[in-house]
């Protein structure tokens, strides 16, 4: 399975101590150079910068070869734009992306999309983590989650522990 990731899901999984669920779920994950640069940016949390400084073997950084003159992607940041272009180039089965505009553009291009919450749900279903505890840790970051969405996810995900 080819999986491409944008910055946010990796950032949040590292912050809550759960990046290792990615190879358990998908084998390897590919990110474009722009995402690697965003993860290394000085404003990125130190824990994330430290993690990307020595990327795990299952994380592959690739250059986007295909340039697209699609102005609709100009509304996205560079990481989102490159993640979508790389997913299209590689015919990825899944793109991990959280931002609403990025998700919309990826879906518009017929890419299968999953965000941080979907990854956590899938990991909980496989017994890799306790979903409720992961949500608690996620809420301690700057991850934006409305109370309504939070209750929806809590209601449909009973406690599961690895």
Order of alpha helices (4+ residues) and beta strands (2+ residues): beta-alpha-alpha-beta-alpha-alpha-beta-alpha-beta-alpha-beta-alpha-alpha-alpha
